[in-house]
Amino acid sequence: MQKIKSLMTRQGPKSPQESLSDLSPVENVRIPSKEELREMREQPIDPQAEQEIINSIEEVYFSNDSFDIVEHELEKLPPVLNLQDIEEYRDKLKKQQAAVSKKVADLILEKQPSYVKELDRVTSLQANLQLGAVICTNARRQLGFAKEGFTQASLGLLANQRKRHLLTGLLKSLRTIKTLQRTDVRLSEMLEEEDYPGAIQLCLECQKAASTFKHYSCISELNSKLQDTLEQIEEQLDVALSKTCKSFDINHYTKVQQAYTLLGKTQTAMDQLHMHFTQAIHNTVFQVVLGYVELCAGNADTKFQKMQYKDLCTHITPDSYIPCLSDLCKALWEVVLSYHRTMEWHEEYDNEETVPASDGNSMGGTEESNFDRSYVRKKLEHGLTRIWQDVQLKAKAYLLGTDMSNFKYDDFIFVLDVINRLMLVGEEFCGSKSEVLQESIKKQSVNYFKNYHRTRLEELRMFLENETWELCPVKSNFSIVQLHEFKFMGQSRSPSVSPSKHSATTSTAAVSLFEQYHNGGNPFEMQTESKDEETEDVLASNGYESDELEKCAYQDYDSDSDVPEELKRDYVDEQTGDAPVKSVSRDTLRSRKKSDYSLNKVNAPILTNTTLNIIRLVGKYLQMMNILKPIAFDVIHCMSQLFDYYLYAVYTFFGRNDMYESSGLGLISSRLRTTLNRIQESLIYLEAVPETTGSHVTAEERKEKVPSPHLSQLVVLTASGTLYGLAERVVATESLVFLAEQFECLQTHLDTMIPAAKKPFLQQFYSQTVSTASELRKPIYWIVAAKAIDYEQMLLLMAGVKWDIKEIMSQHNIYVDVLLKEFEQFSKRLGDVSRQVRIPLPVSNVLWEHCIRLANRTLVEGYANVKKCSNEGRALMQLDFQQFLMKLEKLTDIRPIPDKEFVETYIKAYYLTENDMEQFIKNHREYSTKQLTNLVTVCLGSHINKKARQKLLAAIDDIDRPKR
């Protein structure tokens, strides 16, 4: 059926007869006649039955492939033919053919009206075509007549005019092309003049002109050349942009930014700028360090240029470290300053461009410009932290590349000051606390400070062992703030700073570094100048001319380059700056010292050169702590060790004596004893360590400790003529007290510097150590008092006195006169010592108190040695003591007399009854067993029985047992 339909489509609508006649021979096996067709149409066939017959036709008949129907049907015949079956099958085929024929005829009849209508349209189209052919023929004939009738001259004139017009335009184009060809010369000149905006503007105009003449073949080559030139301009522009990273020039940078704006690459320029800044930081520091490394290496074959920056920093020598650091920071400052000025330029540019355009046509450009400015601003703000991080990393690599533990103090302070200034730059640059730099310098500072402090302790031990404890005379108005080590604390209060200079300093401090050095200069160039100024403000020369023969003993051993020359002088004058004019004789010098003593007898501080050296060390420690606050606790701890060691040395040299406990005077308080034990355990390395504890002392602990100092052999403490070294003892003890007073003055400053968590340590140091300095007076001066008066002679004289007299005596015993003579001699020798060293009132009082206390206790001991005593003898004791008190009060101003009640109470105890004596024994434990026993045996022996005596002696033994 599909084949029949396709055949009908190809043939078009025809009459039934024509349609049937066009069937192929295969299909035209049997064409029904008209009668048959009519019969078929007339036969009333059920459409459903007809459709079923058509559906029963084999599929092969509906295929597009042509095949032989007869052969097909013959092949279907069975091998054995049956006529009846064949006839039945033939009838079936006839029915199928009739159904198909009927269906085809119905379709043909159905489409016949459309076919007739279409045929009419084709006939009408054919008539129109014939009419069009006639019109075309007539038009051609008329055009031929026009051509023959129009003059050739008129057309030629028009053609020439048109040709002339074309040639004029061509000449103009050729001239433009010629100009374009010569543009590269002008572009090269503009690039040499660094007129980047003009060069780009010219190049863009040339490209625009070239696009107009792109139909010329030569223009394609010119376009390529202009594009190459534009790329070359961009490359040179990138180089020019990189130059602004090291030395910012506002005119140069303005041209570069205008050029990038013309190119429409503002954002790209900012990305490139940050890359150039990063590269500039690396290249700058690398070249600086490389220059110093190669300079110090000399002709070494080492290929330093191929090293990494971190490895290169390890080859810096100690001698070149500080100059290289200074140049490194100068170079980094230039880069940071360029970035800062770049930001300032963009801020000013943004302010100039904030006025919006009123023209509606430029709204799109304004939005794009605003977007670019916003991008640039954010990029610059984000770049601040990144740039400073790069600077910190470069500085960190340099700082940690060298071991600075053996640097001189001034050199290390210089390094700290440079890094501190660099951190100040970072804070002003981007508000950064420079944690990387702080951690690096803290690491180096802790390492340096431990080594430095260890060396200073060793030097302090050497100074102490060679110290002759002579007075280092200073003026009465001496103050530690006059020392240049403390200038940083009291500069505003110092009279050496003029008000104008102070105001200038204050105003300079209020201005940021970027404003101060905006137009030139470098903050890291001031370091050498400040160092020179510092050497001019050091301790001044003496108030009188120094004599080389009068120098202190320890200076022969002083090899510390940090100790200024004034420490090597006898007299330190902190106010004047005049150098000695002429030398004087020893006698003149001594006379001046005497007159100076008489003038400054009251107020002049007592200190030694070692004390002054410790104060200077404290000042240096404070400087380091002020510059680097993270190690404040370590510094304060080391400062406390300086004081501890000095206190321990003074105690060891002048105050250690085994007679303290036996004296019963409580010379060393429990607080002082605890402090001394703590110092000995934590700071002092004892060479003769017991075997039980020696194995537990590690090498690290030994390294942290200092050997106990030994008193110089030049110091003689056994001569009675010098009151057993009283002058040296006064200088040593009072210099310690003066040092403690200076520490007290620094407590407020230290309290503000130390971390809050470590403040209990500082409080304990002041309450347990510094405040105990004055307590050393008692044990140190007690030794003098114990030897200055011959107490044993007095006991012998008292033993020869007869106390069991029967008459009341009106004359005191001779031992009282001998004792008073001893005191007069002591007072005279004390005056002799005071001519050499000023003896402060507290020292004089302690000495007299010790002597009087020892004398009174000697009296009691002498009375306790009495074997027999009468009431008249007891009255004589009172007479002797009253005579002693009366004469003694004329020799000293101490009131009341120490231990006066101690003697009087003992003498009065001779009058007590048995019951009162028992209560007296219980209440007065300050007396020794021997003294109490004497009271029982001598006073009550003849008045009480043996049992009562044994009872009292047992009470005395009970009191004495806890002491044992």
NORQUIZI-V764555 format. One record per backbone hydrogen bond with DSSP energy under -0.5 kcal/mol. NH is the residue of the N-H (numbers start at 1). CO is the residue of the C=O. Records with the same first field share a line. If there is no record, write none. Layout:
NH = CO / CO
//
This chain:
5 = 1
6 = 2
7 = 3
8 = 4
9 = 5
10 = 6
11 = 7
12 = 8
19 = 15
20 = 16
21 = 17
22 = 18
23 = 20
28 = 24
29 = 27
32 = 30
37 = 33
38 = 34
39 = 35
40 = 36
41 = 37
42 = 38
43 = 39
45 = 43
50 = 46
51 = 47
52 = 48
53 = 49
54 = 50
55 = 51
56 = 52
57 = 54
61 = 58
62 = 59
63 = 60
69 = 67
72 = 68
73 = 69
74 = 70
75 = 71
76 = 72 / 73
77 = 74
81 = 79
86 = 82
87 = 83
88 = 84
89 = 85
90 = 86
91 = 87
92 = 88
93 = 89
94 = 90
95 = 91
96 = 92
97 = 93
98 = 94
99 = 95
100 = 96
101 = 97
102 = 98
103 = 99
104 = 100
105 = 101
106 = 102
107 = 103
108 = 104
109 = 105
110 = 106
111 = 107
112 = 108 / 109
115 = 111
116 = 112
117 = 113
118 = 114
119 = 115
120 = 116
121 = 117
122 = 118
123 = 119
124 = 120
125 = 121
126 = 122
127 = 123
128 = 124
129 = 125
130 = 126
131 = 127
132 = 128
133 = 129
134 = 130
135 = 131
136 = 132
137 = 133
138 = 134
139 = 135
140 = 136
141 = 137
142 = 138
143 = 139
144 = 140
145 = 141
146 = 142
147 = 143
148 = 144
149 = 145
150 = 146
155 = 151
156 = 152
157 = 153
158 = 154
159 = 155
160 = 156
161 = 157
162 = 158
163 = 159
164 = 160
165 = 161
166 = 162
167 = 163
168 = 164
169 = 165
170 = 166
171 = 167
172 = 168
173 = 169
174 = 170
175 = 171
176 = 172
177 = 173
178 = 174
179 = 175
180 = 176
181 = 177
182 = 178
183 = 180
185 = 182
186 = 182
187 = 183
188 = 184
189 = 185
190 = 186
191 = 187
192 = 188
193 = 189
194 = 191
195 = 190
196 = 194
199 = 195
200 = 196
201 = 197
202 = 198
203 = 199
204 = 200
205 = 201
206 = 202
207 = 203
208 = 204
209 = 205
210 = 206
211 = 207
212 = 208 / 209
213 = 209
214 = 211
216 = 213
219 = 216
220 = 216 / 217
221 = 217
222 = 218
223 = 219
224 = 220
225 = 221
226 = 222
227 = 223
228 = 224
229 = 225
230 = 226
231 = 227
232 = 228
233 = 229
234 = 230
235 = 231
236 = 232
237 = 233
238 = 234
239 = 235
240 = 236
241 = 237
242 = 238
243 = 239
244 = 240 / 241
245 = 242
246 = 243
247 = 243
253 = 249
254 = 250
255 = 251
256 = 252
257 = 253
258 = 254
259 = 255
260 = 256
261 = 257
262 = 258
263 = 259
264 = 260 / 261
265 = 260
269 = 265
270 = 266
271 = 267
272 = 268
273 = 269
274 = 270
275 = 271
276 = 272
277 = 273
278 = 274
279 = 275
280 = 276
281 = 277
282 = 278
283 = 279
284 = 280
285 = 281
286 = 282
287 = 283
288 = 284
289 = 285
290 = 286
291 = 287
292 = 288
293 = 289
294 = 290
295 = 291
296 = 292
297 = 293
298 = 294
300 = 297
304 = 302
306 = 303
307 = 304
312 = 308
313 = 309
314 = 310 / 311
315 = 312
316 = 313
320 = 317
321 = 317 / 318
322 = 318
324 = 320
325 = 321
326 = 322
327 = 323
328 = 324
329 = 325
330 = 326
331 = 327
332 = 328
333 = 329
334 = 330
335 = 331
336 = 332
337 = 333
338 = 334
339 = 335
340 = 336
341 = 337
342 = 338
343 = 339
344 = 340
345 = 341
346 = 342
347 = 343
348 = 344
349 = 345
350 = 346
351 = 347
352 = 348
353 = 349
354 = 351
356 = 354
362 = 359
363 = 360
366 = 362
367 = 363
368 = 364
369 = 365
370 = 366
371 = 367
372 = 368
373 = 369
374 = 370
375 = 371
376 = 372
377 = 373
378 = 374
379 = 375
380 = 376
381 = 377
382 = 378
383 = 379
384 = 380 / 381
385 = 381
386 = 382
387 = 383
388 = 384
389 = 385
390 = 386
391 = 387
392 = 388
393 = 389
394 = 390
395 = 391
396 = 392
397 = 393
398 = 394
399 = 395
400 = 396
401 = 397 / 398
402 = 399
404 = 402
407 = 404
412 = 408
413 = 409
414 = 410
415 = 411
416 = 412
417 = 413
418 = 414
419 = 415
420 = 416
421 = 417
422 = 418
423 = 419
424 = 420
425 = 421
426 = 422
427 = 423
428 = 424
429 = 425
430 = 426
431 = 426 / 427
432 = 426
438 = 434
439 = 435
440 = 436
441 = 437
442 = 438
443 = 439
444 = 440
445 = 441
446 = 442
447 = 443
448 = 444
449 = 445
450 = 446
451 = 447
452 = 448
453 = 449
454 = 450
455 = 451
456 = 452
457 = 453
458 = 454
459 = 455
460 = 456
461 = 457
462 = 458
463 = 459
464 = 460
465 = 461
466 = 462
467 = 463 / 464
472 = 607
473 = 471 / 570
475 = 572
478 = 475
482 = 479
483 = 480
486 = 483
487 = 484
489 = 486
490 = 486
491 = 487
493 = 490
494 = 490
497 = 494
498 = 496
502 = 498
503 = 499
504 = 500
505 = 501
506 = 502
507 = 503
508 = 504
509 = 505
510 = 506
511 = 507 / 508
516 = 512
517 = 513
518 = 515
520 = 517
525 = 522
526 = 523
529 = 525
530 = 526
531 = 527
532 = 528
533 = 529
534 = 530
535 = 531
536 = 532
537 = 533 / 534
538 = 535
550 = 547
551 = 548
555 = 552
556 = 553
557 = 554
558 = 555
559 = 557
561 = 559
563 = 560
564 = 562
567 = 564
568 = 565
569 = 566
572 = 473
573 = 540 / 571
574 = 572
589 = 585
590 = 586
591 = 587
592 = 588
593 = 589
594 = 590
595 = 591
596 = 592
597 = 593
598 = 594
599 = 595
600 = 596
604 = 600
607 = 605
612 = 608
613 = 609
614 = 610
615 = 611
616 = 612
617 = 613
618 = 614
619 = 615
620 = 616
621 = 617
622 = 618
623 = 619
624 = 620
625 = 621
626 = 622
627 = 623
628 = 624
629 = 627
631 = 628
632 = 629
635 = 631
636 = 632
637 = 633
638 = 634
639 = 635
640 = 636
641 = 637
642 = 638
643 = 639
644 = 640
645 = 641
646 = 642
647 = 643
648 = 644
649 = 645
650 = 646
651 = 647
652 = 648
653 = 649
654 = 650
655 = 650 / 651
656 = 651
660 = 657
663 = 659 / 660
664 = 660 / 661
665 = 660
669 = 667
673 = 669
674 = 670
675 = 671
676 = 672
677 = 673
678 = 674
679 = 675
680 = 676
681 = 677
682 = 678
683 = 679
684 = 679
685 = 706
686 = 684
687 = 685
689 = 687
693 = 690
694 = 690
695 = 691
696 = 693
697 = 694
698 = 696
702 = 698
703 = 699
704 = 700
705 = 701 / 702
706 = 683
708 = 685
715 = 712
716 = 714
717 = 715
722 = 719
723 = 720
724 = 719
726 = 722
727 = 722
729 = 725
730 = 726
731 = 727
732 = 728
733 = 729
734 = 730
735 = 731
736 = 732
737 = 733
738 = 734
739 = 735
740 = 736
741 = 737
742 = 738
743 = 739
744 = 740
745 = 741
746 = 742
747 = 743 / 744
750 = 746
751 = 747
752 = 748
753 = 749
754 = 750
758 = 755
759 = 756
761 = 758
762 = 758
763 = 759
764 = 760
765 = 761
766 = 762
767 = 763
768 = 764
769 = 765
770 = 765
771 = 766
772 = 769
773 = 770
775 = 772
776 = 772 / 773
777 = 774
778 = 775
779 = 775
780 = 776
781 = 777
782 = 778
783 = 779
784 = 780
785 = 781
786 = 782
787 = 783
788 = 784
789 = 785
791 = 789
794 = 790
795 = 791
796 = 792
797 = 793
798 = 794
799 = 795
800 = 796
801 = 798
803 = 801
816 = 813
817 = 813
818 = 814
819 = 815
820 = 816
821 = 817
822 = 818
823 = 819
824 = 820
825 = 821
826 = 822
827 = 823
828 = 824
829 = 825
830 = 826
831 = 827
832 = 828
833 = 829
834 = 830
835 = 831 / 832
836 = 832 / 833
837 = 833
840 = 838
844 = 840
845 = 841
846 = 842
847 = 843
848 = 844
849 = 845
850 = 846
851 = 847
852 = 848
853 = 849
854 = 850
855 = 851
856 = 852
857 = 853
858 = 854
859 = 855
860 = 856
861 = 857
862 = 858
863 = 859
864 = 860
865 = 861 / 862
866 = 863
870 = 803
874 = 870
875 = 871
876 = 872
877 = 873
878 = 874
879 = 875
880 = 876
881 = 877
882 = 878
883 = 879
884 = 880
885 = 881
886 = 882
887 = 883
888 = 884
889 = 885
890 = 886 / 887
891 = 887 / 888
892 = 888
900 = 897
903 = 899
904 = 900
905 = 901
906 = 902
907 = 903
908 = 904
909 = 905
910 = 907
911 = 908
912 = 909
917 = 913
918 = 914
919 = 915
920 = 916
921 = 917
922 = 918
923 = 919
924 = 920
925 = 923
927 = 924
932 = 928
933 = 929
934 = 930
935 = 931
936 = 932
937 = 933
938 = 934
939 = 934 / 935
940 = 935 / 936
943 = 940
944 = 940
949 = 945
950 = 946
951 = 947
952 = 948
953 = 949
954 = 950
955 = 951
956 = 952
957 = 953
958 = 954
959 = 955
960 = 956
961 = 957
962 = 958
963 = 959
964 = 960 / 961
//
